[in-house]
């Protein structure tokens, strides 16, 4: 499955995360705290 974001296509969510400097664990923790 490919991911599209901001007009770009990424093969994996990891690629997208690396492109935008996203730390998925940090986001998860942040959202979990609410």
C-alpha distance (Angstrom), angle and dihedral (degrees) to the residues before:
residue distance angle dihedral
X1 . . .
X2 3.77 . .
X3 3.77 124.9 .
X4 3.78 122.3 -140.7
X5 3.77 122.3 -158.5
X6 3.78 132.5 160.8
X7 3.80 91.6 -8.6
X8 3.80 93.5 -52.4
X9 3.77 129.5 108.4
X10 3.79 124.1 -140.2
X11 3.79 127.0 -168.4
X12 3.79 93.0 -145.6
X13 3.77 138.2 18.0
X14 3.80 86.3 -118.6
X15 3.81 91.1 62.0
X16 3.77 90.7 50.8
X17 3.78 91.5 47.2
X18 3.80 91.4 50.8
X19 3.81 91.5 47.5
X20 3.79 91.8 55.3
X21 3.80 97.9 32.3
X22 3.77 91.3 -116.4
X23 3.77 118.7 167.5
X24 3.78 102.4 -155.5
X25 3.80 93.7 -165.9
X26 3.80 91.1 52.2
X27 3.80 91.6 49.4
X28 3.80 90.6 47.8
X29 3.79 91.6 50.5
X30 3.79 91.7 46.5
X31 3.79 93.4 50.2
X32 3.78 91.1 44.5
X33 3.81 91.1 56.7
X34 3.79 87.5 51.6
